[in-house]
Amino acid sequence: ASQSPPTAGNSPAESNIGPAPVASPALPTGQCGSPTDHVYHPDRLRLIAACKTVTGTIAAIRSEPDGDYHVLLALDPQYRSLLQPANFTGQHGDLLLEPICQHAVTQADAVGPCQGSIPRVPIPRPGTHVSATGTYVFDLDHGGWAELHPLFEIHPG
């Protein structure tokens, strides 16, 4: 069973399969943290921009075994040029946002990187127009699709 992402007043039920990451205070608004802290196998991600902000509408949210959420963001027109061909074949034409280590980890190679203090990133519901800030990368393990990974903040607006 998948877990629901945290939203205002809603935290996901933790699985007893593995330890949940320890929450830490969020970063100040508009700032990015390290592009590699708490990321498993960071060499699979080609860094394009250490900190990028985009806007769009949340299309879907999926829970992943590595403790991340996959948030599909239908980008506003001015940001559509950030998408790669793999975003159309693998992500329905959306940008993938990945708040990392947000729930219990069941993927063995992600357990270590998700140890320690990780900022919680509350995710608005699908259909919400948002501004999202994170590290803009191409995920080479998935055909080079574009992502904000890690995602550092997301706000309705």
Secondary structure, 3 states (H helix, E strand, C coil): CCCCCCECCECCCCCCCCCCCEEECCCCCCCCCCCCCCCCCHHHEEEEEEEEEEEEEEEEEEECCCCCEEEEEEECHHHHHHCCHHHHHHCCCCEEECCCCCCCCCCHHHHCCCCCEEECCCCCCCCCEEEEEEEEEEEHHHCCEEEEEEEEEEEEC
